[in-house]
Structure formats: structure tokens, C-alpha cells
């Protein structure tokens, strides 16, 4: 039996380096620095950081930012952040070439942000994200490999 990687609190963690899409690399390889976990950000900071990561081609890391917000939130907002994390993971799968997984997550995320369509919390362009996610899902269903384009969380003008 091999020892598992553990963090300071004793929780199991995979310490293997990761590539820019979150895939594990061999121990000792040069990887992309992981997104720190458990950071509480204001919603505007969460959106800005996630957009920065999406624009940099790091949707896996953007998902981790949304996941922090999801875990810190309560009430209806919790579902907003969870759905945004699903969209980022869907984009990650698209970039990895996993069309079926990408389509499923993109469609699920688009459906799960529907309750926020009218309110547009924090200025998030819900209709624009839904259109982007559904278009991307359709594209990955018919093509083996796509060059995913990150969404604009606050709309096309920002």
C-alpha cells in the first residue's frame, strides 16, 4: 500500500503537478500552479478572477474560483456559483477534447442558471452565458476537437 499525499490538516490531496487544464502530470514535472483553495472573495472579485482565468485559457482554475464561492454561499446564490462552476468545467472538458462530458456540463450549467435570468445577480450576463453554453455544447457534439472560446461573464462589452 502506498502513502497518500496529505495536506497540513491530514486530508488526502493529490500533490502531483497539473497541466493548465487540471490534468495530473508525473511527479517532478513542471506544472501550472494550482489555484489556492478556500479563498473568500466578494462576488465582484470572484467574477473578475474567474474571467481573468478564463481569458488566460485556464477554465479548470476558474472552476476552482467558482467552487470557493459556491462553498462559501448559502441560499439561492449557492446554486448560481455551482452552475457557473459547471460551465467552467464544461469548458475544461471541451478544451481537453471530451465532447460528451463538455456538452453535458455546459447544458446542465445553462439550465441551472435559468432561475437567475431576470435578476442577473452581480451584473452577470445570464442570457449571454446561456447562449454561449448552448452554442458550445452543440459544437462539441458534432466536432471531435474545438477551440473553445471563453465566455464573457459580464457581457460582450466588458
N, C-alpha and C positions, 0 to 999 in steps of 0.2 A: 504494500500500500504506500502511495506517495503522499508527502505532506502537501496540503493545500495552501495556496497563498492566502494570507490573512492581513487585515488592516490592524491599526492600533487597538481597536476595540475587540479584536478576535473574530470579526465577521469574515466569512470566506469572500475573497476578492481575487480576481484574476489579474495578476501583476504583469502578464505578458504585454509587450508593446502592441499598439494597434496602428493600423493604417488610417488614412484620412476619412475612410468610410466605416471605421469602427471594427474592422476585421482583425482578428488576432494575428500577430506575426510571431516568428520564433523568438524565444528568449534571446536577448542580446542584440536583436535587430534594432535599427533606428526607427522609431515610430513617431507618430504625431502625439503631442502631449494631450492627455485626457482632460476633459472638462471637469473642473472641480465640482464635487457633489455637495448638495445641501445648502447652496447659497440662496439666501432670501433676498429677492430683488423687488423693487417697486414694479408694477406692471409695465410701465413705460420702459424701464431698464431691461426687463425680460424681453420685450419686443425688440428693442434696439440690439441687444446682444444676439438674439436668435437671428435677426435679419443680417447682422454682420457675418455670422457663421454661415448662413445660407448663401450669401453673396460670395463667400470665400470657398464655396464648394464643400462645406462640412456639415451636411444635413444631420449626420449622426450626432454631432456635437450640439447642434441646435435642438435636437430632440431632448438631449440631457438638460438643457436650459429650461425647456418647457416642462420637463418632468419635475424639476425642482419647484416650479410654480404650481404644478398640479398637486404635488405632495404637501405644499405649504397652504394651499387654498382650502376653503370649505364652501359649502353651499353650491349654487349653480356655477360659480366661476371655476370650480374644480373640474367640471365637465368641459368647459371651454379650453383650459390648458391641456387636458387629456386629449381632446380632439386635435389640437394644434400639434401635440407630440406625435399623434398618429400620422398626421400629414407629413411631418419631418421624417418619420421612419419610412413612410411610403416613398418619399423622395430618395431616401437612402437605398431602399431596395431597387428602385429604378436605376440609380447610378451603379449598383452592383450587378445589374443585368437580370434581376429576379422579377420578371414582368408580372407573374401571377400574384406574388406577395405584394408588389408595389400597387397593383390595381386594387386589390382587396383593401389595403390600408388607406389608400387615397380616397376610395369610395366611402369607406367607413368614417374617415375623418370629415369628409364633406357632409355626410349625413348628420354627424354628431355636432357640427357647428350650426346646423339649421335653427335651433332654438334662439340663437343669438343674431340671426339675420337682420332683424329690425333694429335692435338696440345698438349693434356694433360697439360692444364694450371696448374701451381704451382706443377707439378710433380704428379698430381692426376692420379691414375691408372683407367682411364675411362673404358677400355675394361674389366678389372678385376671387377670393380664395376657393370658393366652391367651383366656380367656372374653371379656374386653373387646375384644380384637383381632378375634376371630371374629364377635362381635356387630356391631362397627363395620363389618367387611368386608361382612357380609350387608346391613346398612343402606345402604351406599353403592352396592351393586349394584342396588338397587331404587328408589332415590330420586336425583333429579338433584342436589339440594343437601341436605346435612345440616349440622346444627350439632354438630360433633364435641365430644365430652366427653373431656377428658384422662384418662388412666389414673392410678391410684394405684400407684406403683412398689412401695411397701411395704405395700400392702393398704388396705382400706377404712377402717380405724380410724386411720390416720396421715395 
